[in-house]
Amino acid sequence: MARTRTALFSVLALLAGLLSLQLSGPAPRATAAPTAFTHPGVLVSRAQLDYARAKVQAGQQPWKAAYDDMMGSSYASLSRTPKPRAVVECGSSSNPNHGCTEERQDAIAAYTDALAWYFTRDSKYAKKSIEIMDAWSATITDHTNSNAPLQSGWSGATWPRAAEIIKYTYDGGWPGAGRFATMLRNVYLPEVINGAATKNGNWELVMTEAAIGIAVFLDDRSAYDKAVSTYLDRVPAYVYLTSDGDLPKPPADSSIDTEAEIIKYWQGQKTFADGLAQETCRDFGHTGWGIASIADIAETSRIQGQDLYPKIQDRLRYALGFHTAYENGTTVPSWLCGGTVKKGLDQVTEVGFNALHNRLGISMSNTQKYTEGHRPSGTDNYFNAWTTLTHADNPS
């Protein structure tokens, strides 16, 4: 009889719990997108653009030098002819390279022209940006071969930056905006939204950057949520902190879970320290791409009112400090990558440095020395472009 009463009470408790859930509604999602997206809002906001534009108009540095560098580049040329392809085929290391370089560079040109429009208010630049975006949206249907997800990430991270500025600041009209949105949804988003768990982390991070930027332009809350979830899983699997334990966290949804597999995934590195990245012992160039996307995504989330910096700031600050220390000349210890690292971080630190040091007041002496010593940042011809102009000492 007692056993029967216990079972009855258990059933009643379960029913009460279910009723409580029905009355209170679903628990809020930790990764919920904003109710309404902010535009322009991919990597740069209107306030950031206004701040930088005022600095350029006043002739202040480093913004004026950064602006001159951008305007003097081939990407700002009004005589540029876009070179779209229906199918962009990119193999490993872009071999074969059928439209890979042209796609990336046209995307950067569209973003460059969008920035040029905003800074000059000369409609010729807005029209050139539109011309490039329209040419690709009228043509491309697919990415193929082994690097298709990565190529889609590189270009897909850049296109929404341009589109956001043009659609939401240019009053001359963009009839092709809807077709461009369709291109992002049908050609790019499917390639990047599901991530690449077993690839080197810079793949999944830039793919996630593309997915979040595309989600903002499309006002797609579901895609945004999924991308943020991927991001919050991937960052801890890319940058190590001692609080993780003896080994780095494995990438989510992968088969990499044993000690031997994790060490192999981390390029054979067996000793771990705060800020070490999964690709540090590969080279600093690929690592820099991963770090850049970590910062870029957090920056977009901040603009959208859902600031991810508090969740990743320790990993970002240590990653920046760790790698810039060696770029600045610190001797490489024998335990790190066999005593030799392949430097070449490139100009990927402005966004993260500005957010963590200037906005949050975190001391970052190595990163500061490196960042200020590499101004003005130009473009890597992949997806990083003009961040000294848009983010240097930018409080907005």
Buried (B, 14 or more C-beta within 10 A) or exposed (E): EEEEEEEEEEEEEEEEEEEEEEEEEEEEEEBEBBEEBBBBBBBBBBEBBEBBBEBBEEEEEBBBBBBEBBBEBEBBBEEBEBBBBEBBBBBEEBEEBBBBBBBBBBBBBBBBBBBBBBBBEEEEBBBBBBBBBBBBBEBBEBBBBEBBBBBBBBBBBBBBBBBBBBBEBBEEEBEBBEEBBEBBBEBBBEBBBBBBBEBBBBBBBBBBBBBBBBBBBBBBBEBBBBBBBBBBBBBBBBBBBEEBEEBBBBBBEBEBEEEEEBBEBBBEBEEBBBBBBBBBBBBBBBBBBBBBBBBBBBBBBBBBEBBBBEBBBBBBBBBBBBBBBBBBEEEBEEEBBEEEBEBEBBBBBBBBBBBBBBEEEBEBEBBBBBBBEBBBBBBBEBBBBBBBBBBBBBEB
